[in-house]
């Protein structure tokens, strides 16, 4: 029986999985890579190190598959979105470290564009907001202060494009709509790069990758790579759209939340481009074939969920490992009035305030590490509620049920709190690697390994459903206090 591989190039590590015909993850390899913080607000990655991590995990799984006599039918890619790489087609080497989605170095530039009245143009063209989170201002910085020359050898792309280039030995420079729609250079109405946006940010269109459907053959692996030569690369999607696909949210109104480094709520909006919703992003979920209408999504992007747990460990030192936070938070009945707003790099949806900063409020002499840990867990649930409310209040479909995945979804306490805050059932997927699973499914569809989304929906499995159990009034009061805490964190940092 053959398998499909999926490369999940995340923010802190690369994970490669092998998925069999029954949709089961049968093998996994993972490798961390270095985080670079040149100064506060700046986050960078070494793109070569990311590729080496990909190559290492692919080689490990390839070796085990060959020992078992299991052929590799195809490989898919999913990636941290918005992170941008500039490299030379002549040398195949990066011209600067990759600038990561969390990086805030272009905050002042985005504010200047806002003050010049460009918000409506950006919103109407790209479905995004003017925020340093997205790729366009990062590229502009690379071509200016970053010293990257815009000559004919320049190649620009999100991480998927960089990995595809390396997998194919430099033969293919391409991406697909779910990643392209996160750059702030993509026109949602035409499904192509926007000349107007490229002009606004000074981006040479000739350096951007070709846009192809999310499922279908992008190319084949080269002779001297980590996979057998000629292996099809047949599916690509940004990590959150891949998770929506891997959660089998194929119909309009179905939604998922991934609790990762950040937290990302996506609601499938079907094949009609939705009207803009305040505080949310309009994005392409996927395009399954050439000439087929895209599937669109509304997205709420929360910058810090798992990153908050990392801060409890590395910044405050109140836990030694991320696994400790759940039991510690559950050791107290409530937060004792403590609220933690994790605006370490500003606030994302629905606030979109790059100058918000983190707040712990409500401390007394009776507050301890367990109360702060529980406040951090509750902040994940509160921020998800912020986004779901924005979807429903903005005219989107009623979300009757939420599917969840990601590292923090292993915490029962979090999902119990989430169900209570939403007043809706919350279902945890039986497969935690739903992001990688979505990429594998897209690649498998592209090669006929699976025949349809209907077949994939039948393969999806639930682990457990959490239903609201507590008093709605108490949940609403707690949420009201959260909103008050958020208000105190907004617009904290002073403009330059």
C-alpha positions as CSV (number, residue, x, y, z in Angstrom):
1,X,0.0,0.0,0.0
2,X,1.4,3.4,-1.0
3,X,1.5,6.6,1.1
4,X,1.3,10.3,0.5
5,X,3.8,12.5,2.3
6,X,3.1,16.0,3.6
7,X,5.7,18.5,4.6
8,X,4.4,20.8,7.4
9,X,6.9,23.7,7.6
10,X,5.7,25.5,10.7
11,X,7.0,28.5,12.6
12,X,9.3,26.6,15.0
13,X,9.8,23.2,13.4
14,X,9.3,21.1,10.3
15,X,7.2,17.9,10.6
16,X,6.8,15.5,7.7
17,X,4.1,12.8,7.9
18,X,3.1,9.8,5.8
19,X,-0.6,9.2,5.3
20,X,-2.1,5.9,4.1
21,X,-5.1,5.4,1.9
22,X,-7.3,5.2,4.9
23,X,-6.3,8.7,6.0
24,X,-4.2,7.4,8.9
25,X,-0.8,9.0,9.8
26,X,1.5,6.0,9.8
27,X,4.9,7.8,10.2
28,X,6.2,11.1,11.4
29,X,9.6,12.9,11.5
30,X,10.2,16.3,13.1
31,X,13.1,18.7,13.3
32,X,13.3,22.1,15.0
33,X,15.0,25.1,13.6
34,X,16.5,28.2,15.0
35,X,14.5,31.4,15.8
36,X,16.4,34.6,15.3
37,X,15.4,37.8,17.1
38,X,17.8,40.5,16.0
39,X,16.1,43.1,18.2
40,X,12.7,43.5,19.8
41,X,9.9,43.1,17.3
42,X,12.0,41.4,14.7
43,X,11.7,37.7,13.9
44,X,13.8,35.9,11.3
45,X,14.5,32.4,10.0
46,X,17.4,30.9,8.1
47,X,15.7,29.5,4.9
48,X,18.5,27.1,4.3
49,X,18.1,25.7,7.7
50,X,14.4,25.2,7.0
51,X,15.2,23.4,3.8
52,X,17.8,21.2,5.6
53,X,15.1,20.3,8.2
54,X,12.7,19.4,5.4
55,X,15.3,17.3,3.6
56,X,16.2,15.6,6.9
57,X,12.7,14.6,7.7
58,X,11.9,13.5,4.2
59,X,15.0,11.3,4.1
60,X,14.1,9.7,7.4
61,X,10.6,8.8,6.3
62,X,11.9,7.7,2.9
63,X,14.3,5.3,4.5
64,X,11.6,3.7,6.7
65,X,9.2,3.5,3.7
66,X,11.8,1.8,1.6
67,X,12.6,-0.7,4.4
68,X,8.9,-1.5,4.5
69,X,8.5,-1.7,0.8
70,X,6.0,1.1,0.8
71,X,6.0,3.4,-2.3
72,X,5.6,7.2,-2.0
73,X,2.7,8.3,-4.4
74,X,3.1,12.0,-3.9
75,X,4.2,14.8,-1.6
76,X,2.3,17.9,-0.4
77,X,3.5,21.1,1.2
78,X,1.9,23.2,3.9
79,X,3.7,26.2,5.4
80,X,3.7,29.1,7.8
81,X,2.1,31.8,5.7
82,X,3.2,35.4,5.2
83,X,6.8,34.6,6.0
84,X,8.8,35.7,3.0
85,X,12.0,34.5,1.4
86,X,14.1,36.3,-1.2
87,X,16.7,34.2,-3.1
88,X,18.8,34.2,-6.2
89,X,17.9,32.0,-9.1
90,X,21.6,31.9,-10.1
91,X,22.9,30.5,-6.8
92,X,19.8,29.1,-5.3
93,X,20.7,30.8,-2.0
94,X,18.7,33.2,0.1
95,X,19.7,36.9,-0.1
96,X,18.5,37.6,3.4
97,X,17.1,35.7,6.3
98,X,13.4,35.0,5.9
99,X,11.2,37.6,7.6
100,X,8.6,35.8,9.7
101,X,4.9,36.5,9.9
102,X,5.4,37.6,13.5
103,X,7.9,40.3,12.6
104,X,6.7,43.9,13.2
105,X,9.6,45.9,11.6
106,X,7.2,47.5,9.1
107,X,4.6,48.8,11.6
108,X,5.5,52.5,10.9
109,X,5.3,51.9,7.1
110,X,1.9,50.3,7.4
111,X,0.7,53.2,9.5
112,X,2.0,55.7,7.0
113,X,0.1,53.9,4.2
114,X,-3.0,54.0,6.4
115,X,-2.6,57.7,7.0
116,X,-2.3,58.2,3.2
117,X,-5.7,56.6,2.7
118,X,-4.8,53.2,1.2
119,X,-6.8,51.1,3.6
120,X,-9.9,50.8,1.4
121,X,-7.9,49.9,-1.7
122,X,-6.0,47.2,0.2
123,X,-9.1,45.9,1.8
124,X,-11.2,45.8,-1.4
125,X,-8.4,44.3,-3.5
126,X,-6.8,41.7,-1.1
127,X,-9.4,41.1,1.6
128,X,-6.7,42.0,4.2
129,X,-5.9,44.8,6.5
130,X,-2.9,47.1,6.4
131,X,-0.7,45.3,9.0
132,X,2.9,44.3,9.1
133,X,1.7,40.7,9.5
134,X,1.4,40.2,5.8
135,X,4.2,39.8,3.2
136,X,4.0,42.9,1.0
137,X,5.6,45.4,3.4
138,X,8.2,42.8,4.4
139,X,9.2,42.5,0.7
140,X,9.3,46.3,0.4
141,X,11.7,46.3,3.4
142,X,13.9,43.6,1.9
143,X,14.2,45.6,-1.4
144,X,15.0,48.7,0.5
145,X,16.6,48.6,4.0
146,X,17.3,44.9,3.5
147,X,19.7,45.5,0.6
148,X,18.2,42.9,-1.7
149,X,18.6,43.8,-5.3
150,X,15.7,43.6,-7.7
151,X,17.5,42.1,-10.7
152,X,16.4,39.4,-13.1
153,X,17.7,36.6,-10.8
154,X,15.6,37.7,-7.9
155,X,13.0,35.1,-6.7
156,X,10.4,36.0,-4.1
157,X,8.0,33.6,-2.4
158,X,6.4,32.3,0.8
159,X,8.0,29.2,2.3
160,X,6.0,26.9,0.1
161,X,7.6,28.4,-3.0
162,X,11.1,28.1,-1.5
163,X,10.6,24.4,-0.7
164,X,9.0,23.7,-4.1
165,X,12.0,25.3,-5.8
166,X,14.4,23.1,-3.8
167,X,12.4,19.9,-4.2
168,X,12.4,20.4,-8.0
169,X,16.0,21.4,-8.2
170,X,15.1,25.0,-9.2
171,X,12.9,24.0,-12.0
172,X,9.6,25.3,-10.6
173,X,8.9,28.7,-9.1
174,X,5.2,28.6,-8.2
175,X,2.6,28.9,-5.4
176,X,-1.1,28.6,-5.1
177,X,-4.0,30.9,-4.0
178,X,-4.2,30.2,-0.3
179,X,-0.6,31.4,0.2
180,X,-0.8,34.1,-2.5
181,X,-3.9,35.6,-0.8
182,X,-1.8,36.2,2.3
183,X,0.8,38.4,0.7
184,X,-1.3,41.5,0.3
185,X,-0.3,41.4,-3.4
186,X,-3.1,39.1,-4.6
187,X,-6.4,40.3,-6.2
188,X,-9.2,38.2,-4.8
189,X,-11.5,39.2,-7.7
190,X,-9.2,38.1,-10.5
191,X,-7.2,35.4,-8.7
192,X,-4.0,36.9,-10.0
193,X,-1.2,39.1,-8.7
194,X,-2.4,42.7,-8.5
195,X,-0.4,45.3,-10.5
196,X,-1.7,48.0,-8.3
197,X,-0.6,46.4,-5.0
198,X,2.8,45.5,-6.5
199,X,3.2,49.1,-7.5
200,X,2.2,50.4,-4.1
201,X,4.8,48.3,-2.4
202,X,7.5,48.4,-5.1
203,X,7.4,44.7,-5.8
204,X,8.7,43.5,-9.2
205,X,5.9,41.1,-10.5
206,X,8.5,39.2,-12.5
207,X,10.1,38.0,-9.3
208,X,6.8,36.5,-7.9
209,X,5.9,32.9,-8.4
210,X,3.3,31.6,-10.8
211,X,-0.1,30.9,-9.2
212,X,-1.5,27.4,-9.8
213,X,-4.4,25.4,-8.2
214,X,-3.8,24.1,-4.7
215,X,-4.3,20.5,-5.9
216,X,-2.5,19.2,-9.0
217,X,1.0,18.5,-10.2
218,X,3.4,21.4,-9.6
219,X,6.4,19.4,-10.7
220,X,8.5,16.3,-9.7
221,X,11.4,15.9,-7.4
222,X,14.9,16.3,-8.7
223,X,17.6,13.6,-9.1
224,X,19.8,14.5,-6.1
225,X,17.1,15.4,-3.5
226,X,15.8,13.6,-0.4
227,X,13.0,11.8,-2.2
228,X,13.0,9.3,-5.1
229,X,13.5,11.2,-8.4
230,X,10.3,12.0,-10.2
231,X,8.0,11.9,-7.1
232,X,5.1,14.2,-7.8
233,X,4.6,17.4,-5.8
234,X,0.9,17.7,-6.1
235,X,-0.7,19.7,-3.3
236,X,0.2,23.0,-1.5
237,X,-1.8,25.1,0.9
238,X,-1.0,27.6,3.7
239,X,-1.1,26.0,7.1
240,X,-4.5,27.2,8.2
241,X,-6.3,26.5,5.0
242,X,-4.7,23.1,5.0
243,X,-6.0,22.5,8.5
244,X,-9.5,23.6,7.3
245,X,-9.2,21.0,4.5
246,X,-7.8,18.4,6.9
247,X,-10.8,19.0,9.2
248,X,-13.1,18.1,6.3
249,X,-14.8,21.5,6.5
250,X,-15.7,21.3,2.8
251,X,-19.1,23.1,3.1
252,X,-20.1,26.7,3.7
253,X,-20.6,27.4,7.3
254,X,-18.2,24.8,8.6
255,X,-15.4,26.1,10.8
256,X,-12.3,25.1,12.5
257,X,-9.8,26.6,15.0
258,X,-6.1,25.6,15.2
259,X,-4.4,26.3,18.5
260,X,-0.8,26.6,17.4
261,X,1.8,29.3,18.0
262,X,-1.0,31.6,17.1
263,X,-4.7,30.7,16.9
264,X,-6.5,30.7,13.6
265,X,-10.3,30.4,13.1
266,X,-11.4,29.8,9.5
267,X,-15.0,29.5,8.4
268,X,-15.7,28.1,4.9
269,X,-17.7,30.7,2.9
270,X,-18.3,28.6,-0.2
271,X,-17.5,29.7,-3.8
272,X,-18.9,33.2,-3.7
273,X,-16.5,36.0,-2.7
274,X,-17.9,37.3,0.6
275,X,-18.3,40.9,1.5
276,X,-15.7,42.3,3.9
277,X,-16.4,41.8,7.6
278,X,-14.9,44.2,10.1
279,X,-12.0,42.7,12.0
280,X,-11.8,39.6,9.9
281,X,-9.8,38.7,6.8
282,X,-11.2,37.4,3.5
283,X,-8.9,34.7,2.1
284,X,-8.8,31.9,-0.4
285,X,-9.2,28.5,1.3
286,X,-8.2,26.5,-1.8
287,X,-8.7,26.0,-5.5
288,X,-8.9,22.3,-6.5
289,X,-8.5,22.5,-10.3
290,X,-7.6,24.8,-13.1
291,X,-10.7,26.9,-14.1
292,X,-12.6,25.9,-11.0
293,X,-14.0,28.6,-8.7
294,X,-12.0,29.1,-5.5
295,X,-13.4,28.2,-2.1
296,X,-13.3,31.3,0.1
297,X,-13.0,31.7,3.9
298,X,-13.3,34.3,6.6
299,X,-10.4,34.1,9.0
300,X,-9.6,35.5,12.4
301,X,-5.9,35.5,13.1
302,X,-4.8,35.5,16.8
303,X,-1.1,36.1,17.2
304,X,-0.4,34.5,20.5
305,X,-1.8,31.2,21.9
306,X,0.9,28.6,22.1
307,X,3.4,31.5,22.1
308,X,1.8,32.5,25.5
309,X,2.6,29.1,26.9
310,X,6.2,29.4,25.6
311,X,6.4,32.8,27.4
312,X,5.2,31.3,30.7
313,X,8.0,28.8,30.3
314,X,10.9,30.8,28.9
315,X,9.9,34.4,30.0
316,X,8.4,34.0,33.4
317,X,9.8,30.5,34.3
318,X,6.6,29.4,36.1
319,X,6.5,26.1,34.2
320,X,9.4,23.9,33.0
321,X,7.6,22.4,30.0
322,X,4.5,23.2,28.0
323,X,2.9,20.0,29.2
324,X,2.7,21.4,32.7
325,X,0.4,24.3,31.9
326,X,-2.9,22.2,31.7
327,X,-2.5,20.5,35.1
328,X,-1.3,23.7,36.7
329,X,-4.2,25.7,35.3
330,X,-6.7,23.0,36.4
331,X,-5.3,23.0,39.9
332,X,-7.4,26.2,40.7
333,X,-11.2,26.6,40.2
334,X,-10.8,29.9,38.4
335,X,-8.2,32.7,37.8
336,X,-9.1,34.6,41.0
337,X,-10.0,37.6,38.8
338,X,-6.7,37.5,36.8
339,X,-6.8,38.2,33.1
340,X,-3.9,37.9,30.7
341,X,-4.0,39.6,27.4
342,X,-1.1,38.2,25.3
343,X,-0.5,41.1,23.0
344,X,3.2,40.5,22.8
345,X,3.3,41.6,19.1
346,X,0.1,43.6,19.0
347,X,-3.5,42.2,18.7
348,X,-4.8,40.4,15.6
349,X,-8.5,39.7,14.8
350,X,-10.8,41.4,15.4
351,X,-8.8,44.3,16.9
352,X,-5.9,44.7,14.5
353,X,-3.8,46.9,16.7
354,X,0.0,46.5,16.2
355,X,0.6,48.8,19.1
356,X,-1.3,46.8,21.7
357,X,0.9,45.3,24.3
358,X,0.5,42.4,26.8
359,X,-1.3,42.9,30.0
360,X,-1.8,40.9,33.2
361,X,-4.6,42.6,35.2
362,X,-6.5,41.7,38.3
363,X,-3.5,40.6,40.4
364,X,-3.7,40.5,44.2
365,X,-1.4,39.2,46.9
366,X,-3.4,35.9,46.6
367,X,-2.6,35.5,42.9
368,X,-0.2,32.6,42.2
369,X,1.4,30.9,39.3
370,X,-1.6,28.6,38.9
371,X,-3.9,31.6,38.4
372,X,-1.6,33.1,35.8
373,X,-1.4,29.8,34.0
374,X,-5.2,29.4,34.0
375,X,-5.6,33.0,32.8
376,X,-3.2,32.1,29.9
377,X,-5.4,29.1,29.0
378,X,-8.6,31.2,29.3
379,X,-7.1,33.8,27.0
380,X,-6.9,31.2,24.2
381,X,-10.6,30.6,24.6
382,X,-11.5,34.3,24.9
383,X,-9.7,35.2,21.7
384,X,-11.5,32.4,19.8
385,X,-14.8,33.8,21.0
386,X,-13.7,37.2,19.8
387,X,-13.4,35.8,16.2
388,X,-16.5,33.6,16.2
389,X,-18.6,36.6,17.3
390,X,-17.1,38.8,14.5
391,X,-18.0,36.1,11.9
392,X,-21.6,35.8,13.1
393,X,-22.1,39.6,13.8
394,X,-20.6,40.5,10.4
395,X,-23.3,38.6,8.4
396,X,-21.4,35.4,8.1
397,X,-23.1,32.0,8.5
398,X,-24.1,30.9,12.0
399,X,-21.3,28.6,13.3
400,X,-23.2,25.8,15.1
401,X,-20.2,23.6,15.8
402,X,-16.4,24.2,15.9
403,X,-13.8,21.6,15.0
404,X,-10.4,22.1,16.7
405,X,-6.8,20.9,16.4
406,X,-3.3,22.0,17.2
407,X,-1.0,21.4,20.1
408,X,-3.0,23.1,22.8
409,X,-6.2,21.1,21.8
410,X,-4.9,18.2,23.9
411,X,-6.0,20.2,27.0
412,X,-9.5,19.2,28.0
413,X,-9.7,22.2,30.2
414,X,-9.2,24.5,27.3
415,X,-11.9,22.8,25.2
416,X,-14.3,22.8,28.1
417,X,-13.8,26.5,28.6
418,X,-14.2,27.0,24.8
419,X,-17.5,25.2,24.6
420,X,-18.8,27.2,27.6
421,X,-17.7,30.5,26.2
422,X,-19.2,29.8,22.8
423,X,-22.3,28.0,23.9
424,X,-21.6,25.6,21.1
425,X,-20.1,22.0,20.8
426,X,-16.4,21.8,20.2
427,X,-15.0,18.7,18.6
428,X,-11.4,17.6,18.7
429,X,-10.1,15.8,15.7
430,X,-8.7,12.3,16.3
431,X,-5.7,13.3,14.1
432,X,-3.7,16.1,15.7
433,X,-1.7,16.6,12.5
434,X,-4.7,18.0,10.6
435,X,-2.6,20.7,8.9
436,X,-0.3,18.0,7.4
437,X,-3.3,15.8,6.7
438,X,-4.9,18.6,4.7
439,X,-1.7,18.9,2.6
440,X,-1.5,15.2,2.1
441,X,-5.2,15.1,1.0
442,X,-4.6,17.9,-1.5
443,X,-1.6,16.1,-2.9
444,X,-3.4,12.8,-3.0
445,X,-6.4,14.3,-4.8
446,X,-4.0,15.8,-7.3
447,X,-2.7,12.4,-8.2
448,X,-5.9,10.4,-8.0
449,X,-4.9,8.7,-4.8
450,X,-8.2,9.8,-3.4
451,X,-11.1,10.5,-5.7
452,X,-13.1,13.3,-4.1
453,X,-13.7,15.4,-1.1
454,X,-16.7,13.2,-0.3
455,X,-14.3,10.2,0.1
456,X,-12.1,12.4,2.3
457,X,-15.0,13.5,4.5
458,X,-15.7,9.8,5.2
459,X,-12.2,9.4,6.4
460,X,-12.4,12.2,9.0
461,X,-12.5,11.0,12.6
462,X,-13.5,12.8,15.8
463,X,-11.7,12.2,19.1
464,X,-14.1,13.8,21.5
465,X,-16.9,16.5,21.6
466,X,-17.1,19.0,24.4
467,X,-20.5,20.5,25.1
468,X,-21.4,23.6,27.1
469,X,-22.0,22.7,30.8
470,X,-21.8,25.9,32.8
471,X,-24.0,28.8,33.5
472,X,-24.3,31.1,30.4
473,X,-24.6,34.2,32.5
474,X,-21.3,33.4,34.3
475,X,-19.6,32.8,31.0
476,X,-20.9,36.1,29.6
477,X,-19.7,38.0,32.7
478,X,-16.3,36.5,32.4
479,X,-16.1,37.4,28.7
480,X,-17.2,41.0,29.5
481,X,-14.2,41.3,31.9
482,X,-11.9,40.0,29.2
483,X,-13.1,42.7,26.8
484,X,-12.4,45.3,29.5
485,X,-8.9,43.9,29.9
486,X,-8.3,44.0,26.1
487,X,-9.3,47.7,26.0
488,X,-6.6,48.4,28.5
489,X,-3.9,46.8,26.3
490,X,-4.8,48.6,23.1
491,X,-2.7,51.4,21.6
492,X,-0.2,51.1,24.4
493,X,3.1,51.5,22.5
494,X,3.8,55.0,21.4
495,X,4.4,55.8,17.7
496,X,7.9,56.6,16.7
